[in-house]
């Protein structure tokens, strides 16, 4: 078989459809921090019907998870780039469980700035531009 590098890359554009869950715990070799949320995408078919799919998304790493917790809000339109991951485990009762999730590498905010994210409003009038003297005159 030839040396061929396969690709596991996924790009989704959709709406954050759940509150952000921020978790810390023990991993195999170190403490882990992650943010979980659901992303809804929709496809139109026929003239008046659409299919909505919900994707389980995970952002790994303390700073990246904190970023999601701080800036992502339910209903916000985003684009994510990541990898599809399948996991299997046994729950506390010994039942086999499976899930599919998107491990996020990048998030791009879509829409107008501040449209979905809570941005503090400035109080009072905003100052105008400062007058700068031209040093060459």
GUGUZA-415367 format. One record per residue (C-alpha): residue in three letters; y, z, x. Coordinates in Angstrom, 3 decimals, always signed. Each point is the difference from the previous one (the first is absolute). Example, Ala and Ser with C-alpha at 12.3 -4.5 7.8 and 13.67 -1.06 7.14 Angstrom:
! residues 2
+------+----------+----------+----------+
! type !       py !       pz !       px !
+------+----------+----------+----------+
!  ala !   -4.500 !   +7.800 !  +12.300 !
!  ser !   +3.440 !   -0.660 !   +1.370 !
+------+----------+----------+----------+
This chain:
! residues 137
+------+----------+----------+----------+
! type !       py !       pz !       px !
+------+----------+----------+----------+
!  unk !   +0.000 !   +0.000 !   +0.000 !
!  unk !   +3.424 !   -0.938 !   +1.333 !
!  unk !   +2.606 !   +2.633 !   +0.795 !
!  unk !   +2.045 !   -0.080 !   -3.159 !
!  unk !   +2.456 !   +2.688 !   -0.970 !
!  unk !   -0.159 !   +0.696 !   -3.723 !
!  unk !   +3.053 !   +1.211 !   -1.905 !
!  unk !   +0.358 !   +2.829 !   -2.506 !
!  unk !   +3.586 !   -0.415 !   -1.219 !
!  unk !   +1.387 !   +0.573 !   -3.450 !
!  unk !   +3.501 !   -0.588 !   -1.388 !
!  unk !   +0.894 !   +1.375 !   -3.428 !
!  unk !   +3.258 !   -0.078 !   -1.939 !
!  unk !   +0.110 !   +2.437 !   -2.876 !
!  unk !   +1.386 !   +3.161 !   -1.535 !
!  unk !   -0.709 !   +3.553 !   +1.125 !
!  unk !   -1.907 !   +1.269 !   -3.035 !
!  unk !   -0.634 !   +3.652 !   +0.875 !
!  unk !   +1.744 !   +2.929 !   +1.592 !
!  unk !   -0.492 !   +0.244 !   +3.767 !
!  unk !   -2.744 !   +2.458 !   +0.992 !
!  unk !   +0.616 !   +1.515 !   +3.421 !
!  unk !   -3.098 !   +1.507 !   +1.673 !
!  unk !   -0.791 !   +1.650 !   +3.305 !
!  unk !   -3.483 !   +0.882 !   +1.128 !
!  unk !   -2.566 !   -0.083 !   +2.736 !
!  unk !   -1.271 !   -3.299 !   +1.315 !
!  unk !   -2.933 !   -0.564 !   +2.346 !
!  unk !   +2.044 !   +0.609 !   +3.135 !
!  unk !   +3.387 !   +1.365 !   -1.115 !
!  unk !   +2.197 !   +1.009 !   -2.912 !
!  unk !   +0.942 !   -2.911 !   -2.240 !
!  unk !   +2.950 !   -0.575 !   -2.313 !
!  unk !   +0.078 !   -2.698 !   -2.628 !
!  unk !   +1.811 !   -1.163 !   -3.108 !
!  unk !   -1.893 !   -1.479 !   -2.951 !
!  unk !   +1.329 !   -1.988 !   -2.927 !
!  unk !   -0.999 !   -2.733 !   -2.401 !
!  unk !   +1.545 !   -3.483 !   +0.011 !
!  unk !   -0.101 !   -2.163 !   -3.149 !
!  unk !   -0.122 !   -3.788 !   +0.209 !
!  unk !   -0.115 !   -2.383 !   -2.923 !
!  unk !   -1.220 !   -3.546 !   -0.571 !
!  unk !   +0.990 !   -2.110 !   -2.972 !
!  unk !   -2.623 !   -2.102 !   -1.715 !
!  unk !   +0.209 !   -2.060 !   -3.116 !
!  unk !   +3.460 !   +0.050 !   -1.511 !
!  unk !   +0.420 !   +3.600 !   -1.064 !
!  unk !   -2.629 !   +2.024 !   +1.865 !
!  unk !   -0.042 !   +1.773 !   +3.310 !
!  unk !   -2.535 !   +1.891 !   +2.080 !
!  unk !   +1.214 !   +3.157 !   +1.752 !
!  unk !   -1.898 !   +1.262 !   +3.039 !
!  unk !   +0.509 !   +3.410 !   +1.637 !
!  unk !   -0.536 !   +0.336 !   +3.742 !
!  unk !   -0.610 !   +3.302 !   +1.805 !
!  unk !   +2.354 !   +0.070 !   +2.998 !
!  unk !   +0.009 !   +2.342 !   +2.998 !
!  unk !   +2.590 !   +0.398 !   +2.763 !
!  unk !   -1.377 !   +1.885 !   +3.036 !
!  unk !   +2.002 !   +2.020 !   +2.523 !
!  unk !   +2.389 !   +2.907 !   -0.435 !
!  unk !   +3.326 !   -1.854 !   +0.395 !
!  unk !   -1.156 !   -2.981 !   -2.050 !
!  unk !   -1.374 !   +2.236 !   -2.780 !
!  unk !   +3.254 !   +2.015 !   -0.027 !
!  unk !   +1.912 !   -3.288 !   -0.315 !
!  unk !   -2.041 !   -0.934 !   -3.093 !
!  unk !   +0.449 !   +3.448 !   -1.509 !
!  unk !   +3.764 !   -0.174 !   +0.520 !
!  unk !   +0.775 !   -3.615 !   -0.919 !
!  unk !   -2.650 !   -1.361 !   -2.403 !
!  unk !   +0.448 !   +0.602 !   -3.710 !
!  unk !   -2.094 !   -0.914 !   -3.008 !
!  unk !   +1.170 !   -3.347 !   -1.427 !
!  unk !   +1.322 !   -1.316 !   +3.309 !
!  unk !   -0.766 !   -3.617 !   +0.973 !
!  unk !   -1.434 !   -0.275 !   +3.530 !
!  unk !   -2.001 !   -2.315 !   +2.236 !
!  unk !   -2.776 !   +1.509 !   +2.088 !
!  unk !   -2.004 !   -1.452 !   +2.843 !
!  unk !   -3.238 !   +1.678 !   +0.958 !
!  unk !   -3.773 !   -0.066 !   +0.202 !
!  unk !   -2.669 !   +0.380 !   -2.667 !
!  unk !   -2.235 !   +3.023 !   +0.605 !
!  unk !   -3.209 !   +0.985 !   -1.810 !
!  unk !   -1.090 !   +3.643 !   +0.116 !
!  unk !   -3.128 !   +1.782 !   -1.191 !
!  unk !   -0.701 !   +3.754 !   -0.086 !
!  unk !   -1.717 !   +2.726 !   -1.981 !
!  unk !   +2.022 !   +2.281 !   -2.256 !
!  unk !   -0.472 !   +3.776 !   -0.216 !
!  unk !   -2.910 !   -0.431 !   -2.428 !
!  unk !   -1.781 !   -2.471 !   +2.308 !
!  unk !   +0.819 !   -3.078 !   -2.107 !
!  unk !   +0.638 !   -3.218 !   +1.923 !
!  unk !   +3.594 !   -1.210 !   -0.326 !
!  unk !   +1.708 !   -3.233 !   +1.092 !
!  unk !   +3.567 !   -1.237 !   +0.128 !
!  unk !   +2.014 !   -2.928 !   +1.237 !
!  unk !   +3.450 !   +0.607 !   +1.452 !
!  unk !   +2.763 !   -1.807 !   +1.831 !
!  unk !   +0.872 !   +1.573 !   +3.369 !
!  unk !   +3.678 !   -0.883 !   +0.321 !
!  unk !   +1.497 !   -1.323 !   +3.240 !
!  unk !   +3.444 !   -1.035 !   -1.331 !
!  unk !   +2.151 !   +0.571 !   -3.080 !
!  unk !   +2.923 !   -2.208 !   -0.993 !
!  unk !   +2.347 !   +1.154 !   -2.750 !
!  unk !   +0.884 !   -2.721 !   -2.499 !
!  unk !   +2.923 !   -0.048 !   -2.389 !
!  unk !   +3.481 !   +1.375 !   +0.518 !
!  unk !   +0.621 !   +2.886 !   +2.362 !
!  unk !   +0.025 !   +3.277 !   -1.861 !
!  unk !   -1.284 !   -1.594 !   -3.201 !
!  unk !   -3.105 !   +2.201 !   -0.058 !
!  unk !   +0.489 !   +2.485 !   +2.819 !
!  unk !   +2.182 !   +3.052 !   -0.611 !
!  unk !   +3.087 !   -0.688 !   +2.092 !
!  unk !   +2.678 !   +2.714 !   +0.132 !
!  unk !   +3.201 !   -1.198 !   -1.618 !
!  unk !   +3.243 !   +0.416 !   +1.929 !
!  unk !   +2.543 !   +2.118 !   -1.776 !
!  unk !   +3.645 !   -0.968 !   -0.040 !
!  unk !   +1.539 !   -3.257 !   +1.199 !
!  unk !   -1.628 !   -1.765 !   +2.892 !
!  unk !   +2.242 !   -0.397 !   +3.028 !
!  unk !   +1.201 !   -3.495 !   +0.821 !
!  unk !   -0.463 !   -1.704 !   +3.368 !
!  unk !   +1.845 !   +1.550 !   +2.926 !
!  unk !   +2.773 !   -2.014 !   +1.567 !
!  unk !   -0.910 !   -0.860 !   +3.573 !
!  unk !   +2.629 !   -1.126 !   +2.486 !
!  unk !   -0.844 !   -3.146 !   +1.892 !
!  unk !   -0.042 !   +0.890 !   +3.726 !
!  unk !   +0.761 !   -3.623 !   +0.924 !
!  unk !   +3.352 !   -0.210 !   -1.837 !
+------+----------+----------+----------+
